[in-house]
Amino acid sequence: MSFFKKLKDKFTESSDNVTEKFKDGLSKTRNNFTSKVNDLVARYRKVDEEFFEELEEILIGADVGFDTVMELIDELKLEVKRRNIQDTEEVQSVISEKLVDIYQGERDEDSSLDIQNDQLTVLLFVGVNGVGKTTTIGKMAHMFKEQGKNVVLAAGDTFRAGAIEQLEVWGERVGVPVIKQAAGSDPAAVMFDAVQSAKAKKADILICDTAGRLQNKVNLMKELEKVKRVIEREIPGAPHEVLLVLDATTGQNAMVQAKTFKEATNVSGIVLTKLDGTAKGGIVLAIRNELEIPVKYVGLGEKMDDLQPFDAEKYVYGLFSNLVDKEEE
């Protein structure tokens, strides 16, 4: 049974709202990527070295990342040889299968958030300005509130003009309190106040915003380290997640940011925003495979509920849904 057939059986016959969000959100990447793969398949009658070279260029153009592309091409060559595949059309299903394999690999990990049941959960958000960090915090607060959880927000980005006010707007929109101090205040002091307030309110989840300036990496690292120390002192084991927000539309620049923040703090997961706004959604694979940081949530649109937990199979279905839907019984 082809991998497309497996995806069809799993998703197209019992399609849910989330699966449709992945399908719609990845339409730009799908139209860009699969149209080029289709054109490649149409031009080549057999799977040879030239076919793989052009496929390599297509994958790099989709921001899958050089190292990941090399690994994928090697895996494809081995699989094509093992299955004795001659027809180029059969390679499309193998590509989708290997994309899932490369993302998941042999990792037996849970990509869900580390939510505590017996104490306050602290989620620390990091990322440069303009990637959609505050919007993501607001959407995640909405998601938790819909689950019946008591949420508090901490306005720890005291550096950027308007950052505190922007978080307050989201707090009012979602209906959750925002703990703040004056602009220019010590972010660690804001976090201390936020933890005390969250405890007093018997909150389930505290979501903390932080400054995103990269102009002086040394200052950023020191600030984040101080913030984490204060949180951990008040709540042993916290923060339970350090979530790096990246803008999918910035492509390889997002990789540079990820490497910088990985050096600055112990990033536990990625939230990739604006995936619906790029034709190069392969960046998901590059981040996971080359940085070994799981993508935990993705932004698939502008609506409040368009922030969704990442699912590798739904991602690949979103990339290849036009081919999956055509798969014959």
N, C-alpha and C positions, 0 to 999 in steps of 0.2 A: 504494500500500500504506500502511495507517495505521501510525502509530508503535506502537500496541498490537500490531499484527500482527508488526512487526519485533521487538519485545521478546519476544513469544510464541515466535517462531522461534528467538530467541537463547537464551532462558532456560528456558522451561517444558518444552521437549522435550529439553533436555540439562542439566537442573537439577543444580547441584553443591551441596556442603555450604555454601559461602560464600553463594551466592545464597539458599539457604534461611534462612541466618542473617539476611540483610537482610530477607527476607520476614517472619520471625518477630519480629525486633527492632523492626520498624516497624509492628507490628500495631495499637498504640494510636493512632498518628498516622493510619494508614490508616483505621481504623474511625471516627475522628473526622472526618477530612478528606473522604474519599471518600463517606461517608454524607451529608454536607452538600452535596457537589457533586451526588450522585445526586438528592437532594431538590430541589435547584435545577433540575436538568435536567427532573425530572418536572413541575415547576410552570410551566415556560416552554416554549412550543411553538416560539418563534422566538428567535433571538439578537438582542437589542436592548440599548439603553443601560441599562435597568433590570436586565437579566440580568447585565451586566458590573459594575454597582454592587454587586449582591449577591455576585457572585464575588469582588470586591475585598475585601469584609468577611470572607468565609470565609478568604481567603489571609492577611489581616492577623491573623485569629484563630488561624491556624496558625503564627504567629511568623515568617512569611516576611520580614517587615520592610517598612516603608512604601515606601521608595525602590525596593526590588526588586519589590514588588507593582505600583507605578505603571509600572515598566518592563515587567513581564510583561503587564499589561493592555493597554498600548499595542501590544506585539508581537502579542498575541492579536487585537486589533481589526484590525490590518493583515493578519494571516494569514487571518482570517475573510473579510475583504473580498476579498483576493487569490484565495482559493479559492471565493468565493461560497457560503460555508457558511450554510445556513438552519436546519438541524436542530441543536438544542442538544446532542444526544447526540454528534455529531461533534466538538464542541468539547472533550470530555474527552480525546480522543487528542491534539488540538493542544496542550492544556495540558501534558500529560506531555512532549511533544516540546520545548516552549518552556522547561520547567523544566531539561531537560538542556542546552539551548542557553544559557540564562542562566548555569548553573553553569560550563560549559566556555567559552562565548563564542568569541572568536578566539584564546584563550590556547593556545599550543602548549607546554604545560608538562608536566613529569613530576612527578606527585604522589607518587612513591615517595621513600623516604628517601635522603639522600646518603651512602651507605655507601662508605667508602674501601677499596680493594683492596690498597694498598701501604703503609698506615700505620694507626695507631690511629684509629678513628672515635669522636668525642665527641658525644654527644647531651645537650643541656642542657634540662632540663624546668623550666618556670615555670608559675605558676598559684596562685590563692588557696587557702587551707585549705578542705578539705571537698569539693573537686571530683572527688576520686578520683585525685589525682596519683600518690601512692605506689603505689596498686593498679595504675595504668596502667604505671608503671615496672616493677613485678613481672611483669605480664603480657607486657610487651615483652621483658623479660629472658628469660622462658620461651620466647617465640617465637624469639628469636635462638639460644638454646641448642638448641632443637629443630632449628634449621638447621645445627647443628654448630659454632657460633661460641663463642669464649671471651669471656665477659662479666664485667665488673666494675661494681659499683655504688658511687656516692659519696654519702654521707649529708651533703649540704650544707645541709639545713634544720636548723640548730643552734638555731633560735629557738623553734619550737613544741615544747611538752612532749610527749614520746612519739614524736616524728617519727623519731628515730634508731632507736629500738627497733622501730617499725613497719616500717621498711625492712629491719632485720635479720631480722625474721620472714619477710619476703618472700625475702630472700637465702637463708635456710635452706630455705624451701619449694621454691624453684627450683633451689637448689644452686649459687649463685654467691657470691663473696666481696663483703663490704661494707666499704668503707674509711670510717672514722669517727674523730671526736675527741669530746671531752667536750661536753655540752650547753653552749651559749653561746660556743663557740669561733668563731674567725674562719672564715666559710665559704670564703674564698679560700685559707686555709691547708689546709683539708680537700681542696679541689680540687687543690692542688699535690701533696699526699701521694697522692691518688687517681691522678693522672696518672703519677707515678713508679712507683707500685705496678702500675698497668696495663701500663706499659712493661716492668717487670721480669717480669711474668707472661706477657708476650707476648700480651696480650689483643687481641681484634679490636675490641671495642666497650666503651666506658666510658659508662655512663648516670649522669648527675648530677642529683640532687634539689636544689632550692633552697627558700628560705623564701618563703612566700606572703602575708605581711602587706601589706595595702594601707592601713593606718591612716596611715602616713607614707610617701607615695609617693616623696618625695625620698630617704629612707634606702634604700628598696627599689631605686630606680634606681642609686644609688651602689654598693650591694652587688652588684647584677647586673653593672654595668660592671666592677667590680673582679674579680669571678669570671671574666668573659670575658677580661679582660686577662691574668690568670694562666694560663688555659688556652691562650690564643693565643701567649703567650710560650714556653710549653713545647712546643706543637704548632702551628706556623704553619698558618693556615687554619682552625683549630678555634675554637669548636665548629662542627661541620659542619651541625648542625641546632639551632635553638632552638624547642622544641615547647611551645606554650601549651595547657595542659589546661583545658577548659571543661566545665561540667555542663549538658547539654542541658535538664535539667528547670528550670533557672533562667531560661530564655527570654531576654528582652531584657536582663536583668542580665548575662548572659554577654557580650552585645555591649559593655556598658560596661567589663567587665573586659578584654575583648580590646583595646579602644581604649587603655586605661591601659597595658597591657603592651606594646602596639605602640609607645607613646611611650617606654617604659622600656628596651626592648631590641629588637633586630632579629629579630622573630618570623618564622620561616621556614615554620611550619606549625601547624595546629590539630589537637589530639586531642580529639574531642567524646565525652565519656563519658555513660553512662546514656541513650542515645538510645532504648533500649527502654522507659525509664520515663516517657516524656513523650508526650502526645497532640499536641504542637506541634513535630514534627520539622522544620518548615519553617525553623527557625533555621539549619540547614546552609546554605541558600541565602542567607540574610541575611548571614551571616558571610563567605561567599565573595565575594558580589557587592558588598557595601558596604565591606568592609575590605580586599578584594583579598589575602586570605591563604588559601592552599589548606587545605582540611580533608584531612589525610593519613591519619588513622585515626579509627575510630568504635568506641565500646563498645556492643555489641548484646546484652549479657547478663552474667550473673555468672560464667560458666565461664571457665577459664583461656584458652581459645582463642576467646573471644567478642570479643576486640579484633581488628578487621579493617581492612585497608587500605580507604580510602574509594573507591568506584566510583560515579560519577554515574548510570550506567545501571541498576546494581543498586539504587541508592537509589530511583530513580523506579519501578523494577519493584516494589520493596517497598511503595511508596506506592499503586500502582495494580494490584497483582497480582490482586485479585478481578475487576477489569475486563479485565485482560490475559488471564486464564485463560478468560474467557467469549468472547474474540474468536473469531469463526468463521473457518474456513479460507476 
